[in-house]
Structure formats: C-alpha cells, structure tokens
C-alpha cells in the first residue's frame, strides 16, 4: 500500500497524489509544524521572571505564516522570532501584541483587531501574541521583560 500525505494538511511540504486503488491518504505528521499540523510548544513564557503561560515558537517561515490563523483554540502565547510587525488579515478575534527588542524588553503593547496592522517600531525585533486580555492578567506593558524558558536557558533573558 502506498501512503501519501495530504498536501493541504501541511503548508511546509507538498506531496504528489497517485490515484490508484491502493493509495491511502493520511493527515500529515510534519515535524516542522508538529504532529497535528500546529506549531509545537517550546516551553513557558516568563514575564518579569514570573512563569505565566505555555509558549509556542514561530521561528521558521512556515510557522510564522501559520501563526494563530485558523485555529479552533488559540495557544496561550506565541513568540514570532525575527518579525517586528504583524497583521490581522484572516483573523476572527482580537489579540494582545507586544513588540520586543533583542533583550526581550517590551517596546510597545497593542491590541490587534481582525484585519488590522501593527507597524514595525524602532528597536523591535520580535513579536509576542496572546489572546485578548492575557497581557492585562500577566502584567505585560512597555518596559516589561519577557523570556522563553525551554529548560535550556536559551532565548532573550533566559
């Protein structure tokens, strides 16, 4: 039996379909995006040294392109590496967005509405996104320091 991944299930790879009687199409188990086609959690988000949420890392083109689009349940937080700005095209709900400098210090905080835009800001190199209201609960504001804790001590402030 020939096993083929569904190309529409995984934006990170393409596959050829062979239309034969013995072909079975299965969902993609792509290591780039995770077993269910979503970005894989990398650890925890720290705000001013406090552990506040599970964190997903968007550090490749495919992960950044997917972001929080089309998800039934939004991740607690997503860190976009190397993206100083984000847009809300295709989004159905508003998000909290923080622009971060290279040391993980929050440069600016915004509410990104569907089809809105957070423009690049001087000094910002990464973006942190979370469901609306999360930043207020966590105490994220301009000047806060955020870090990734993946157990290895890597990431800004980690």
C-alpha positions as CSV (number, residue, x, y, z in Angstrom):
1,X,0.0,0.0,0.0
2,X,1.3,3.5,-0.8
3,X,0.9,6.1,1.9
4,X,0.6,9.8,0.8
5,X,0.4,12.9,2.9
6,X,-2.4,15.4,2.2
7,X,-0.6,18.5,0.8
8,X,-3.5,20.7,2.0
9,X,-2.9,19.5,5.6
10,X,0.7,20.8,5.7
11,X,1.9,24.1,4.3
12,X,5.5,23.1,5.0
13,X,5.7,20.3,2.4
14,X,4.0,19.2,-0.7
15,X,3.2,15.7,-1.9
16,X,2.2,14.1,-5.1
17,X,-1.0,12.2,-5.2
18,X,-1.2,8.9,-7.0
19,X,-4.7,7.9,-7.9
20,X,-4.6,4.2,-7.6
21,X,-6.8,1.7,-5.8
22,X,-4.2,1.0,-3.2
23,X,-3.5,4.6,-2.2
24,X,-4.5,5.8,1.3
25,X,-4.4,9.5,2.1
26,X,-3.4,10.3,5.7
27,X,-3.1,13.5,7.6
28,X,0.4,15.0,7.6
29,X,2.7,14.2,10.5
30,X,5.1,17.0,9.7
31,X,8.0,17.5,12.1
32,X,8.2,21.2,11.0
33,X,4.7,22.1,12.4
34,X,4.0,19.3,14.8
35,X,2.1,16.1,14.6
36,X,-1.3,17.8,14.3
37,X,-0.2,20.5,11.9
38,X,0.2,23.1,14.6
39,X,3.3,24.8,15.9
40,X,4.7,22.7,18.8
41,X,5.0,24.2,22.3
42,X,8.6,25.0,23.2
43,X,8.2,25.8,26.9
44,X,7.0,28.5,29.1
45,X,6.7,32.3,28.9
46,X,8.2,34.3,31.7
47,X,7.1,37.9,32.3
48,X,9.4,39.8,34.7
49,X,10.7,36.5,36.0
50,X,7.2,35.0,36.6
51,X,6.1,31.9,34.8
52,X,2.8,32.8,33.2
53,X,1.9,30.6,30.2
54,X,2.7,27.8,27.7
55,X,4.6,29.3,24.8
56,X,4.7,28.3,21.1
57,X,7.6,29.5,19.0
58,X,7.2,30.7,15.4
59,X,10.8,30.7,14.3
60,X,10.5,29.4,10.7
61,X,8.8,30.9,7.7
62,X,6.1,28.2,7.8
63,X,5.4,28.7,11.5
64,X,5.3,32.5,11.2
65,X,3.0,32.2,8.2
66,X,0.6,30.0,10.1
67,X,0.7,31.9,13.3
68,X,-2.6,31.9,15.1
69,X,-4.6,31.7,11.8
70,X,-7.3,29.1,11.5
71,X,-7.0,27.7,15.0
72,X,-10.1,26.4,16.8
73,X,-8.4,27.1,20.1
74,X,-5.7,29.8,20.4
75,X,-2.4,29.0,22.1
76,X,-1.7,30.7,25.4
77,X,1.1,32.7,23.8
78,X,3.1,32.7,20.5
79,X,6.5,34.3,20.0
80,X,7.4,35.4,16.5
81,X,11.1,35.4,16.0
82,X,12.5,37.9,13.6
83,X,9.2,39.6,13.0
84,X,8.9,43.3,14.2
85,X,5.3,43.7,13.0
86,X,2.2,41.5,12.4
87,X,-1.1,41.8,10.7
88,X,-4.6,40.5,11.4
89,X,-5.7,39.6,7.9
90,X,-7.8,36.5,8.2
91,X,-8.1,36.7,12.0
92,X,-11.6,36.4,13.6
93,X,-10.8,37.8,17.0
94,X,-8.6,40.5,18.5
95,X,-5.2,39.7,20.1
96,X,-2.8,41.2,22.5
97,X,0.5,42.0,20.7
98,X,3.8,43.1,22.2
99,X,6.8,44.2,20.2
100,X,10.1,43.1,21.8
101,X,13.7,44.3,21.5
102,X,16.6,41.9,21.2
103,X,16.9,41.6,25.0
104,X,13.2,40.7,25.4
105,X,12.1,44.1,26.7
106,X,8.6,45.1,25.6
107,X,8.9,48.2,23.3
108,X,5.2,48.6,22.8
109,X,1.9,46.9,23.5
110,X,-1.1,46.9,21.1
111,X,-4.5,45.3,20.6
112,X,-4.5,43.8,17.1
113,X,-8.0,43.7,15.7
114,X,-9.1,41.5,12.8
115,X,-7.6,42.8,9.5
116,X,-5.6,45.4,11.5
117,X,-1.9,46.0,11.4
118,X,0.9,46.5,14.0
119,X,3.5,48.5,12.1
120,X,7.2,48.0,12.7
121,X,8.7,50.1,15.5
122,X,12.3,51.2,16.1
123,X,14.1,48.7,18.2
124,X,11.6,45.9,17.8
125,X,12.9,42.6,16.5
126,X,10.3,40.0,17.7
127,X,6.6,40.0,18.5
128,X,4.6,38.2,21.2
129,X,0.9,37.4,20.6
130,X,-1.7,36.2,23.1
131,X,-5.5,36.1,23.3
132,X,-7.1,39.4,24.2
133,X,-6.9,40.1,27.9
134,X,-3.8,37.9,28.6
135,X,-1.4,40.8,28.9
136,X,-3.5,42.5,31.5
137,X,-3.6,39.3,33.6
138,X,0.1,38.8,33.2
139,X,1.2,42.4,33.8
140,X,2.7,42.9,30.3
141,X,3.3,46.5,29.5
142,X,6.0,48.7,27.9
143,X,9.2,48.1,29.8
144,X,8.3,44.6,31.0
145,X,10.9,41.9,30.3
146,X,9.7,38.6,28.7
147,X,11.7,35.5,28.2
148,X,11.4,31.9,26.9
149,X,12.0,29.0,29.3
150,X,12.6,25.8,27.3
151,X,14.7,24.2,30.0
152,X,17.9,25.0,28.3
153,X,18.3,28.7,29.3
154,X,18.1,29.9,25.7
155,X,16.1,32.9,24.4
156,X,16.1,36.5,25.4
157,X,16.5,36.8,29.2
158,X,16.7,33.0,29.5
